[in-house]
Amino acid sequence: MEAEARDERHARLRRARWRLRGAWQWPTFVTVTLSDAALLHWLPLAGDGTGWVPALLLAGCLNLIVVAVLGGLGGWALRRRRPDLPKVVADDYAGTAVIVALAGVFLAIGLVHRPAVLDGRQAFGDQSTAVRRWVLANGDAFARAHVDGADTLRLEDDLFRTCVPGEDPNRWLCLIVDTSSSPPLVRRDANRESNTSLNRPGGFR
Protein backbone atom coordinates (compact mmCIF):
# COMPACT_ATOMS: atom_id res chain seq x y z
CA MET A 1 0.00 0.00 0.00
CA GLU A 2 2.83 2.34 0.88
CA ALA A 3 4.50 1.70 -2.47
CA GLU A 4 1.24 2.33 -4.31
CA ALA A 5 0.69 5.60 -2.43
CA ARG A 6 4.24 6.67 -3.20
CA ASP A 7 3.81 5.84 -6.88
CA GLU A 8 0.56 7.81 -6.94
CA ARG A 9 2.29 10.82 -5.40
CA HIS A 10 5.08 10.58 -7.94
CA ALA A 11 2.54 10.39 -10.76
CA ARG A 12 0.75 13.46 -9.46
CA LEU A 13 4.01 15.37 -9.18
CA ARG A 14 4.95 14.34 -12.71
CA ARG A 15 1.59 15.52 -14.06
CA ALA A 16 1.95 18.80 -12.15
CA ARG A 17 5.40 19.34 -13.64
CA TRP A 18 4.02 18.75 -17.13
CA ARG A 19 1.21 21.21 -16.51
CA LEU A 20 3.67 23.85 -15.32
CA ARG A 21 5.91 23.26 -18.32
CA GLY A 22 2.93 23.55 -20.63
CA ALA A 23 1.29 26.57 -19.04
CA TRP A 24 2.87 29.19 -21.28
CA GLN A 25 0.35 29.52 -24.08
CA TRP A 26 -2.29 31.81 -22.54
CA PRO A 27 0.05 34.12 -20.61
CA THR A 28 2.01 34.41 -23.85
CA PHE A 29 -1.23 34.99 -25.76
CA VAL A 30 -2.13 38.01 -23.61
CA THR A 31 1.38 39.49 -23.64
CA VAL A 32 1.97 38.98 -27.36
CA THR A 33 -1.51 40.22 -28.30
CA LEU A 34 -0.80 43.51 -26.54
CA SER A 35 2.60 43.67 -28.25
CA ASP A 36 1.00 42.87 -31.61
CA ALA A 37 -1.51 45.69 -31.12
CA ALA A 38 1.37 48.10 -30.53
CA LEU A 39 3.13 46.80 -33.65
CA LEU A 40 -0.01 47.20 -35.76
CA HIS A 41 -0.47 50.72 -34.40
CA TRP A 42 3.09 51.94 -34.89
CA LEU A 43 4.06 49.71 -37.84
CA PRO A 44 0.81 49.24 -39.80
CA LEU A 45 0.62 46.42 -42.33
CA ALA A 46 -1.12 48.71 -44.84
CA GLY A 47 -2.33 52.29 -45.06
CA ASP A 48 -1.16 55.14 -42.87
CA GLY A 49 -1.92 53.68 -39.46
CA THR A 50 -4.21 51.55 -37.31
CA GLY A 51 -6.08 52.82 -34.25
CA TRP A 52 -5.42 51.18 -30.90
CA VAL A 53 -8.82 49.48 -30.60
CA PRO A 54 -8.87 48.07 -34.17
CA ALA A 55 -5.25 46.95 -33.72
CA LEU A 56 -6.08 45.12 -30.49
CA LEU A 57 -9.15 43.46 -32.01
CA LEU A 58 -7.23 42.40 -35.12
CA ALA A 59 -4.31 41.04 -33.11
CA GLY A 60 -6.61 39.12 -30.75
CA CYS A 61 -8.67 37.59 -33.56
CA LEU A 62 -5.65 36.54 -35.61
CA ASN A 63 -3.92 35.06 -32.58
CA LEU A 64 -7.02 33.05 -31.70
CA ILE A 65 -7.25 31.77 -35.27
CA VAL A 66 -3.62 30.65 -35.45
CA VAL A 67 -3.86 28.97 -32.04
CA ALA A 68 -7.04 27.13 -33.04
CA VAL A 69 -5.82 26.08 -36.49
CA LEU A 70 -2.04 25.83 -36.33
CA GLY A 71 -1.66 25.14 -32.63
CA GLY A 72 -3.51 21.82 -32.89
CA LEU A 73 -1.61 20.79 -36.03
CA GLY A 74 1.67 21.81 -34.47
CA GLY A 75 0.86 19.87 -31.32
CA TRP A 76 0.09 16.77 -33.38
CA ALA A 77 3.38 17.11 -35.28
CA LEU A 78 5.30 17.65 -32.04
CA ARG A 79 3.82 14.54 -30.43
CA ARG A 80 4.93 12.48 -33.41
CA ARG A 81 8.48 13.53 -32.63
CA ARG A 82 8.01 13.49 -28.85
CA PRO A 83 5.52 10.73 -27.97
CA ASP A 84 6.28 11.25 -24.27
CA LEU A 85 4.63 14.69 -24.32
CA PRO A 86 1.02 14.82 -23.10
CA LYS A 87 -1.33 16.21 -25.75
CA VAL A 88 -2.20 19.31 -23.73
CA VAL A 89 1.48 20.16 -23.29
CA ALA A 90 2.32 19.59 -26.96
CA ASP A 91 -0.63 21.76 -28.02
CA ASP A 92 0.47 24.45 -25.57
CA TYR A 93 4.05 24.46 -26.87
CA ALA A 94 2.84 24.64 -30.46
CA GLY A 95 0.29 27.35 -29.68
CA THR A 96 2.94 29.46 -27.97
CA ALA A 97 5.28 29.04 -30.93
CA VAL A 98 2.71 30.09 -33.55
CA ILE A 99 1.68 33.15 -31.52
CA VAL A 100 5.30 34.31 -31.33
CA ALA A 101 5.80 33.49 -35.03
CA LEU A 102 2.77 35.61 -35.96
CA ALA A 103 4.25 38.54 -34.03
CA GLY A 104 7.40 38.11 -36.11
CA VAL A 105 5.31 38.23 -39.30
CA PHE A 106 3.61 41.44 -38.12
CA LEU A 107 7.00 42.99 -37.39
CA ALA A 108 8.48 41.97 -40.75
CA ILE A 109 5.52 43.25 -42.81
CA GLY A 110 5.34 46.44 -40.76
CA LEU A 111 9.03 47.16 -41.36
CA VAL A 112 8.65 46.51 -45.09
CA HIS A 113 5.66 48.88 -45.23
CA ARG A 114 7.32 51.52 -43.04
CA PRO A 115 8.91 53.52 -45.89
CA ALA A 116 5.50 53.87 -47.57
CA VAL A 117 4.02 55.16 -44.29
CA LEU A 118 6.80 57.71 -43.92
CA ASP A 119 6.42 58.81 -47.54
CA GLY A 120 2.68 59.24 -47.02
CA ARG A 121 3.21 61.34 -43.92
CA GLN A 122 5.79 63.46 -45.73
CA ALA A 123 3.38 64.02 -48.63
CA PHE A 124 0.60 64.98 -46.23
CA GLY A 125 2.87 67.44 -44.46
CA ASP A 126 4.01 68.92 -47.77
CA GLN A 127 0.45 69.48 -48.96
CA SER A 128 -0.53 71.05 -45.63
CA THR A 129 2.34 73.52 -45.92
CA ALA A 130 1.49 74.27 -49.56
CA VAL A 131 -2.18 74.88 -48.72
CA ARG A 132 -1.33 77.22 -45.87
CA ARG A 133 1.00 79.24 -48.08
CA TRP A 134 -1.58 79.44 -50.89
CA VAL A 135 -4.37 80.52 -48.55
CA LEU A 136 -2.23 83.16 -46.84
CA ALA A 137 -1.22 84.53 -50.25
CA ASN A 138 -4.52 84.21 -52.15
CA GLY A 139 -7.37 83.54 -49.73
CA ASP A 140 -9.81 86.05 -48.34
CA ALA A 141 -9.71 87.24 -44.73
CA PHE A 142 -12.13 84.55 -43.55
CA ALA A 143 -10.11 81.74 -45.17
CA ARG A 144 -6.86 83.07 -43.73
CA ALA A 145 -8.41 83.20 -40.27
CA HIS A 146 -9.79 79.65 -40.54
CA VAL A 147 -7.00 77.84 -42.36
CA ASP A 148 -6.34 75.77 -39.24
CA GLY A 149 -9.83 74.30 -39.66
CA ALA A 150 -8.97 72.80 -43.05
CA ASP A 151 -9.67 69.13 -43.68
CA THR A 152 -8.03 66.89 -46.26
CA LEU A 153 -9.16 64.03 -48.45
CA ARG A 154 -6.49 61.85 -50.01
CA LEU A 155 -7.42 61.11 -53.62
CA GLU A 156 -4.27 59.23 -54.64
CA ASP A 157 -0.82 58.67 -53.15
CA ASP A 158 0.34 62.13 -54.26
CA LEU A 159 -2.97 63.91 -54.80
CA PHE A 160 -5.02 65.63 -52.10
CA ARG A 161 -8.15 67.76 -51.85
CA THR A 162 -7.98 70.16 -48.92
CA CYS A 163 -10.87 72.45 -48.01
CA VAL A 164 -10.89 75.52 -45.77
CA PRO A 165 -14.20 76.61 -44.18
CA GLY A 166 -15.97 79.53 -45.83
CA GLU A 167 -18.38 82.10 -44.44
CA ASP A 168 -21.14 80.07 -46.08
CA PRO A 169 -21.06 76.58 -44.47
CA ASN A 170 -21.99 75.07 -47.84
CA ARG A 171 -19.25 76.85 -49.81
CA TRP A 172 -15.70 75.99 -48.80
CA LEU A 173 -12.41 77.08 -50.34
CA CYS A 174 -11.14 73.80 -51.81
CA LEU A 175 -7.71 73.19 -53.28
CA ILE A 176 -6.31 70.26 -55.25
CA VAL A 177 -2.69 69.62 -54.28
CA ASP A 178 -0.26 67.46 -56.27
CA THR A 179 2.77 66.52 -54.18
CA SER A 180 4.49 64.52 -56.95
CA SER A 181 6.37 67.71 -57.87
CA SER A 182 8.51 69.92 -55.67
CA PRO A 183 7.18 72.31 -54.61
CA PRO A 184 3.66 70.84 -54.70
CA LEU A 185 1.29 72.16 -57.36
CA VAL A 186 -1.83 73.83 -55.96
CA ARG A 187 -4.94 74.69 -57.95
CA ARG A 188 -8.33 75.89 -56.86
CA ASP A 189 -11.22 73.44 -57.16
CA ALA A 190 -14.30 75.00 -58.76
CA ASN A 191 -16.44 72.65 -56.69
CA ARG A 192 -16.85 74.26 -53.26
CA GLU A 193 -18.61 71.31 -51.65
CA SER A 194 -16.88 70.11 -48.46
CA ASN A 195 -14.88 66.90 -48.30
CA THR A 196 -17.34 65.48 -45.78
CA SER A 197 -20.19 65.97 -48.21
CA LEU A 198 -18.28 64.60 -51.20
CA ASN A 199 -16.93 61.57 -49.36
CA ARG A 200 -20.33 60.17 -48.44
CA PRO A 201 -21.26 56.59 -49.50
CA GLY A 202 -22.01 56.56 -53.19
CA GLY A 203 -20.54 60.04 -53.61
CA PHE A 204 -16.96 61.12 -54.04
CA ARG A 205 -14.56 58.34 -55.05
C-alpha positions as a Markdown table, in Angstrom:
| # | Residue | x | y | z |
|---|---|---|---|---|
| 1 | Met | 0.0 | 0.0 | 0.0 |
| 2 | Glu | 2.8 | 2.3 | 0.9 |
| 3 | Ala | 4.5 | 1.7 | -2.5 |
| 4 | Glu | 1.2 | 2.3 | -4.3 |
| 5 | Ala | 0.7 | 5.6 | -2.4 |
| 6 | Arg | 4.2 | 6.7 | -3.2 |
| 7 | Asp | 3.8 | 5.8 | -6.9 |
| 8 | Glu | 0.6 | 7.8 | -6.9 |
| 9 | Arg | 2.3 | 10.8 | -5.4 |
| 10 | His | 5.1 | 10.6 | -7.9 |
| 11 | Ala | 2.5 | 10.4 | -10.8 |
| 12 | Arg | 0.8 | 13.5 | -9.5 |
| 13 | Leu | 4.0 | 15.4 | -9.2 |
| 14 | Arg | 4.9 | 14.3 | -12.7 |
| 15 | Arg | 1.6 | 15.5 | -14.1 |
| 16 | Ala | 2.0 | 18.8 | -12.2 |
| 17 | Arg | 5.4 | 19.3 | -13.6 |
| 18 | Trp | 4.0 | 18.8 | -17.1 |
| 19 | Arg | 1.2 | 21.2 | -16.5 |
| 20 | Leu | 3.7 | 23.8 | -15.3 |
| 21 | Arg | 5.9 | 23.3 | -18.3 |
| 22 | Gly | 2.9 | 23.6 | -20.6 |
| 23 | Ala | 1.3 | 26.6 | -19.0 |
| 24 | Trp | 2.9 | 29.2 | -21.3 |
| 25 | Gln | 0.3 | 29.5 | -24.1 |
| 26 | Trp | -2.3 | 31.8 | -22.5 |
| 27 | Pro | 0.0 | 34.1 | -20.6 |
| 28 | Thr | 2.0 | 34.4 | -23.9 |
| 29 | Phe | -1.2 | 35.0 | -25.8 |
| 30 | Val | -2.1 | 38.0 | -23.6 |
| 31 | Thr | 1.4 | 39.5 | -23.6 |
| 32 | Val | 2.0 | 39.0 | -27.4 |
| 33 | Thr | -1.5 | 40.2 | -28.3 |
| 34 | Leu | -0.8 | 43.5 | -26.5 |
| 35 | Ser | 2.6 | 43.7 | -28.3 |
| 36 | Asp | 1.0 | 42.9 | -31.6 |
| 37 | Ala | -1.5 | 45.7 | -31.1 |
| 38 | Ala | 1.4 | 48.1 | -30.5 |
| 39 | Leu | 3.1 | 46.8 | -33.7 |
| 40 | Leu | 0.0 | 47.2 | -35.8 |
| 41 | His | -0.5 | 50.7 | -34.4 |
| 42 | Trp | 3.1 | 51.9 | -34.9 |
| 43 | Leu | 4.1 | 49.7 | -37.8 |
| 44 | Pro | 0.8 | 49.2 | -39.8 |
| 45 | Leu | 0.6 | 46.4 | -42.3 |
| 46 | Ala | -1.1 | 48.7 | -44.8 |
| 47 | Gly | -2.3 | 52.3 | -45.1 |
| 48 | Asp | -1.2 | 55.1 | -42.9 |
| 49 | Gly | -1.9 | 53.7 | -39.5 |
| 50 | Thr | -4.2 | 51.5 | -37.3 |
| 51 | Gly | -6.1 | 52.8 | -34.2 |
| 52 | Trp | -5.4 | 51.2 | -30.9 |
| 53 | Val | -8.8 | 49.5 | -30.6 |
| 54 | Pro | -8.9 | 48.1 | -34.2 |
| 55 | Ala | -5.3 | 46.9 | -33.7 |
| 56 | Leu | -6.1 | 45.1 | -30.5 |
| 57 | Leu | -9.2 | 43.5 | -32.0 |
| 58 | Leu | -7.2 | 42.4 | -35.1 |
| 59 | Ala | -4.3 | 41.0 | -33.1 |
| 60 | Gly | -6.6 | 39.1 | -30.7 |
| 61 | Cys | -8.7 | 37.6 | -33.6 |
| 62 | Leu | -5.7 | 36.5 | -35.6 |
| 63 | Asn | -3.9 | 35.1 | -32.6 |
| 64 | Leu | -7.0 | 33.0 | -31.7 |
| 65 | Ile | -7.2 | 31.8 | -35.3 |
| 66 | Val | -3.6 | 30.6 | -35.5 |
| 67 | Val | -3.9 | 29.0 | -32.0 |
| 68 | Ala | -7.0 | 27.1 | -33.0 |
| 69 | Val | -5.8 | 26.1 | -36.5 |
| 70 | Leu | -2.0 | 25.8 | -36.3 |
| 71 | Gly | -1.7 | 25.1 | -32.6 |
| 72 | Gly | -3.5 | 21.8 | -32.9 |
| 73 | Leu | -1.6 | 20.8 | -36.0 |
| 74 | Gly | 1.7 | 21.8 | -34.5 |
| 75 | Gly | 0.9 | 19.9 | -31.3 |
| 76 | Trp | 0.1 | 16.8 | -33.4 |
| 77 | Ala | 3.4 | 17.1 | -35.3 |
| 78 | Leu | 5.3 | 17.7 | -32.0 |
| 79 | Arg | 3.8 | 14.5 | -30.4 |
| 80 | Arg | 4.9 | 12.5 | -33.4 |
| 81 | Arg | 8.5 | 13.5 | -32.6 |
| 82 | Arg | 8.0 | 13.5 | -28.8 |
| 83 | Pro | 5.5 | 10.7 | -28.0 |
| 84 | Asp | 6.3 | 11.3 | -24.3 |
| 85 | Leu | 4.6 | 14.7 | -24.3 |
| 86 | Pro | 1.0 | 14.8 | -23.1 |
| 87 | Lys | -1.3 | 16.2 | -25.8 |
| 88 | Val | -2.2 | 19.3 | -23.7 |
| 89 | Val | 1.5 | 20.2 | -23.3 |
| 90 | Ala | 2.3 | 19.6 | -27.0 |
| 91 | Asp | -0.6 | 21.8 | -28.0 |
| 92 | Asp | 0.5 | 24.4 | -25.6 |
| 93 | Tyr | 4.0 | 24.5 | -26.9 |
| 94 | Ala | 2.8 | 24.6 | -30.5 |
| 95 | Gly | 0.3 | 27.4 | -29.7 |
| 96 | Thr | 2.9 | 29.5 | -28.0 |
| 97 | Ala | 5.3 | 29.0 | -30.9 |
| 98 | Val | 2.7 | 30.1 | -33.6 |
| 99 | Ile | 1.7 | 33.2 | -31.5 |
| 100 | Val | 5.3 | 34.3 | -31.3 |
| 101 | Ala | 5.8 | 33.5 | -35.0 |
| 102 | Leu | 2.8 | 35.6 | -36.0 |
| 103 | Ala | 4.3 | 38.5 | -34.0 |
| 104 | Gly | 7.4 | 38.1 | -36.1 |
| 105 | Val | 5.3 | 38.2 | -39.3 |
| 106 | Phe | 3.6 | 41.4 | -38.1 |
| 107 | Leu | 7.0 | 43.0 | -37.4 |
| 108 | Ala | 8.5 | 42.0 | -40.8 |
| 109 | Ile | 5.5 | 43.3 | -42.8 |
| 110 | Gly | 5.3 | 46.4 | -40.8 |
| 111 | Leu | 9.0 | 47.2 | -41.4 |
| 112 | Val | 8.6 | 46.5 | -45.1 |
| 113 | His | 5.7 | 48.9 | -45.2 |
| 114 | Arg | 7.3 | 51.5 | -43.0 |
| 115 | Pro | 8.9 | 53.5 | -45.9 |
| 116 | Ala | 5.5 | 53.9 | -47.6 |
| 117 | Val | 4.0 | 55.2 | -44.3 |
| 118 | Leu | 6.8 | 57.7 | -43.9 |
| 119 | Asp | 6.4 | 58.8 | -47.5 |
| 120 | Gly | 2.7 | 59.2 | -47.0 |
| 121 | Arg | 3.2 | 61.3 | -43.9 |
| 122 | Gln | 5.8 | 63.5 | -45.7 |
| 123 | Ala | 3.4 | 64.0 | -48.6 |
| 124 | Phe | 0.6 | 65.0 | -46.2 |
| 125 | Gly | 2.9 | 67.4 | -44.5 |
| 126 | Asp | 4.0 | 68.9 | -47.8 |
| 127 | Gln | 0.5 | 69.5 | -49.0 |
| 128 | Ser | -0.5 | 71.1 | -45.6 |
| 129 | Thr | 2.3 | 73.5 | -45.9 |
| 130 | Ala | 1.5 | 74.3 | -49.6 |
| 131 | Val | -2.2 | 74.9 | -48.7 |
| 132 | Arg | -1.3 | 77.2 | -45.9 |
| 133 | Arg | 1.0 | 79.2 | -48.1 |
| 134 | Trp | -1.6 | 79.4 | -50.9 |
| 135 | Val | -4.4 | 80.5 | -48.5 |
| 136 | Leu | -2.2 | 83.2 | -46.8 |
| 137 | Ala | -1.2 | 84.5 | -50.3 |
| 138 | Asn | -4.5 | 84.2 | -52.2 |
| 139 | Gly | -7.4 | 83.5 | -49.7 |
| 140 | Asp | -9.8 | 86.0 | -48.3 |
| 141 | Ala | -9.7 | 87.2 | -44.7 |
| 142 | Phe | -12.1 | 84.6 | -43.5 |
| 143 | Ala | -10.1 | 81.7 | -45.2 |
| 144 | Arg | -6.9 | 83.1 | -43.7 |
| 145 | Ala | -8.4 | 83.2 | -40.3 |
| 146 | His | -9.8 | 79.7 | -40.5 |
| 147 | Val | -7.0 | 77.8 | -42.4 |
| 148 | Asp | -6.3 | 75.8 | -39.2 |
| 149 | Gly | -9.8 | 74.3 | -39.7 |
| 150 | Ala | -9.0 | 72.8 | -43.1 |
| 151 | Asp | -9.7 | 69.1 | -43.7 |
| 152 | Thr | -8.0 | 66.9 | -46.3 |
| 153 | Leu | -9.2 | 64.0 | -48.4 |
| 154 | Arg | -6.5 | 61.8 | -50.0 |
| 155 | Leu | -7.4 | 61.1 | -53.6 |
| 156 | Glu | -4.3 | 59.2 | -54.6 |
| 157 | Asp | -0.8 | 58.7 | -53.2 |
| 158 | Asp | 0.3 | 62.1 | -54.3 |
| 159 | Leu | -3.0 | 63.9 | -54.8 |
| 160 | Phe | -5.0 | 65.6 | -52.1 |
| 161 | Arg | -8.2 | 67.8 | -51.8 |
| 162 | Thr | -8.0 | 70.2 | -48.9 |
| 163 | Cys | -10.9 | 72.5 | -48.0 |
| 164 | Val | -10.9 | 75.5 | -45.8 |
| 165 | Pro | -14.2 | 76.6 | -44.2 |
| 166 | Gly | -16.0 | 79.5 | -45.8 |
| 167 | Glu | -18.4 | 82.1 | -44.4 |
| 168 | Asp | -21.1 | 80.1 | -46.1 |
| 169 | Pro | -21.1 | 76.6 | -44.5 |
| 170 | Asn | -22.0 | 75.1 | -47.8 |
| 171 | Arg | -19.2 | 76.8 | -49.8 |
| 172 | Trp | -15.7 | 76.0 | -48.8 |
| 173 | Leu | -12.4 | 77.1 | -50.3 |
| 174 | Cys | -11.1 | 73.8 | -51.8 |
| 175 | Leu | -7.7 | 73.2 | -53.3 |
| 176 | Ile | -6.3 | 70.3 | -55.3 |
| 177 | Val | -2.7 | 69.6 | -54.3 |
| 178 | Asp | -0.3 | 67.5 | -56.3 |
| 179 | Thr | 2.8 | 66.5 | -54.2 |
| 180 | Ser | 4.5 | 64.5 | -56.9 |
| 181 | Ser | 6.4 | 67.7 | -57.9 |
| 182 | Ser | 8.5 | 69.9 | -55.7 |
| 183 | Pro | 7.2 | 72.3 | -54.6 |
| 184 | Pro | 3.7 | 70.8 | -54.7 |
| 185 | Leu | 1.3 | 72.2 | -57.4 |
| 186 | Val | -1.8 | 73.8 | -56.0 |
| 187 | Arg | -4.9 | 74.7 | -58.0 |
| 188 | Arg | -8.3 | 75.9 | -56.9 |
| 189 | Asp | -11.2 | 73.4 | -57.2 |
| 190 | Ala | -14.3 | 75.0 | -58.8 |
| 191 | Asn | -16.4 | 72.6 | -56.7 |
| 192 | Arg | -16.9 | 74.3 | -53.3 |
| 193 | Glu | -18.6 | 71.3 | -51.6 |
| 194 | Ser | -16.9 | 70.1 | -48.5 |
| 195 | Asn | -14.9 | 66.9 | -48.3 |
| 196 | Thr | -17.3 | 65.5 | -45.8 |
| 197 | Ser | -20.2 | 66.0 | -48.2 |
| 198 | Leu | -18.3 | 64.6 | -51.2 |
| 199 | Asn | -16.9 | 61.6 | -49.4 |
| 200 | Arg | -20.3 | 60.2 | -48.4 |
| 201 | Pro | -21.3 | 56.6 | -49.5 |
| 202 | Gly | -22.0 | 56.6 | -53.2 |
| 203 | Gly | -20.5 | 60.0 | -53.6 |
| 204 | Phe | -17.0 | 61.1 | -54.0 |
| 205 | Arg | -14.6 | 58.3 | -55.0 |
